[in-house]
Amino acid sequence: QVQLQESGPGLVKPSQTLSLTCTVSGGSITASRYYWSWIRQPPGKGLEWIGYIGYSGDTYYRPSLKSRTSISRDTSKNEITLHLSSVTPEDTAVYYCALTNGIVIVAPQSLADFASWGQGTQVTVSS
């Protein structure tokens, strides 16, 4: 079973870049038809899809976040990385990485929509 684990700083200052890593075990990030998404849940709100990187390295981002978002991968470490620049307090959320097989979910209703997901990591943007 594929397992995902998010890691990164819990506190980021406004205008800085948020960087999170998703470490994957039990499967390769280059496995055919796997799509690796980043999702977040702001306090008191629903899930918000941020973007994905596919098994072939292709990426696609939420249009409203596209100018600030970059998702990359390190195949030697089996890791997916999220960079979100110029953060504001509105970027405060629990951030998750998640896996889908063969499809991309851009409007998740629940984490259960995904084949597998991490436990999430809280990121607070504050000075």
matplotlib code that plots the C-alpha trace (Angstrom):
import matplotlib.pyplot as plt

x = [0.0, 1.3, 2.0, 2.5, 4.1, 4.1, 6.9, 7.9, 8.0, 4.8, 5.3, 6.0, 6.3, 4.2, 5.8, 8.1, 7.9, 6.2, 8.1, 6.6, 7.9, 5.8, 7.8, 6.3, 6.8, 5.3, 5.3, 7.2, 6.3, 7.0, 4.6, 2.3, -1.0, -0.1, -1.0, 0.3, -1.7, -1.3, -4.5, -5.1, -7.9, -8.0, -9.6, -13.3, -13.4, -13.5, -10.7, -8.9, -6.9, -3.6, -2.1, -0.6, 2.5, 1.9, 3.9, 5.6, 6.5, 3.7, 2.2, -1.1, -2.1, -5.2, -5.6, -6.0, -2.7, -0.8, 1.4, 2.6, 2.8, 5.5, 5.3, 8.4, 9.8, 13.0, 12.8, 16.0, 14.3, 10.8, 9.6, 7.2, 7.8, 5.4, 6.6, 4.1, 5.5, 4.5, 2.3, -0.2, -2.3, -4.9, -2.5, -2.8, -4.2, -3.5, -1.7, -2.0, -0.4, -2.6, -2.5, -4.9, -4.6, -5.6, -7.5, -7.1, -9.5, -9.5, -12.6, -12.3, -15.1, -13.2, -9.8, -11.6, -11.9, -8.2, -6.6, -4.1, -3.2, -0.9, -1.9, -1.5, 0.8, -0.4, 1.1, 0.5, 1.4, 2.1, 4.7]
y = [0.0, 3.4, 5.7, 9.4, 11.7, 15.5, 17.5, 21.1, 24.2, 24.8, 28.6, 30.8, 34.6, 36.7, 37.2, 34.2, 30.9, 27.9, 24.6, 21.2, 17.7, 14.6, 11.4, 8.4, 4.7, 1.5, 2.7, 4.7, 8.2, 7.4, 4.4, 4.5, 6.5, 7.8, 11.5, 13.2, 16.2, 18.8, 19.9, 22.2, 22.9, 26.4, 26.6, 26.3, 25.7, 22.8, 21.1, 23.2, 21.4, 23.2, 21.2, 17.9, 16.3, 13.2, 10.1, 11.5, 14.7, 16.8, 19.5, 21.4, 24.0, 25.6, 28.7, 31.1, 29.8, 29.1, 32.2, 31.3, 27.5, 25.1, 21.3, 19.2, 15.8, 14.0, 10.5, 9.4, 10.2, 9.3, 12.7, 15.4, 19.0, 22.0, 25.6, 28.4, 31.8, 35.2, 33.7, 35.6, 34.7, 33.4, 30.5, 29.2, 25.7, 22.0, 20.8, 17.3, 15.3, 12.7, 10.0, 9.2, 6.4, 7.2, 10.3, 13.8, 15.2, 19.0, 19.5, 17.0, 16.7, 14.5, 13.0, 9.7, 10.7, 9.9, 6.4, 7.4, 10.5, 11.7, 12.8, 16.4, 19.2, 22.4, 25.6, 29.0, 32.2, 34.8, 37.4]
z = [0.0, -0.9, 2.0, 2.0, 4.6, 4.5, 6.2, 6.4, 8.6, 10.6, 10.6, 7.6, 7.5, 5.1, 1.7, 2.1, 0.2, 1.7, 0.9, 1.8, 1.0, 0.5, 1.0, -0.6, 0.4, -0.9, -4.5, -7.1, -7.9, -11.5, -11.6, -14.6, -14.2, -10.8, -10.1, -7.0, -5.8, -3.1, -1.4, 1.5, 4.0, 5.5, 9.0, 8.8, 5.1, 2.7, 0.7, -1.9, -4.7, -5.4, -8.2, -9.3, -10.8, -12.9, -13.3, -16.4, -14.7, -16.2, -13.9, -13.6, -11.1, -9.8, -12.0, -9.0, -7.5, -10.7, -10.5, -7.0, -7.2, -8.3, -7.8, -8.5, -7.8, -6.8, -8.2, -6.4, -3.1, -4.2, -3.0, -4.2, -3.3, -3.2, -3.3, -2.8, -3.0, -1.6, 1.1, 3.1, 6.2, 3.8, 2.9, 6.5, 6.2, 6.8, 3.7, 2.3, -0.5, -2.1, -4.8, -7.6, -10.1, -13.7, -13.0, -11.6, -9.0, -9.1, -6.8, -4.0, -1.5, 0.9, 1.3, 0.7, -3.0, -3.3, -3.4, -0.6, 1.4, 4.1, 7.6, 6.7, 8.1, 9.6, 8.1, 9.7, 7.9, 10.5, 11.4]

ax = plt.figure().add_subplot(projection="3d")
ax.plot(x, y, z, "-o")
ax.set_aspect("equal")
plt.show()
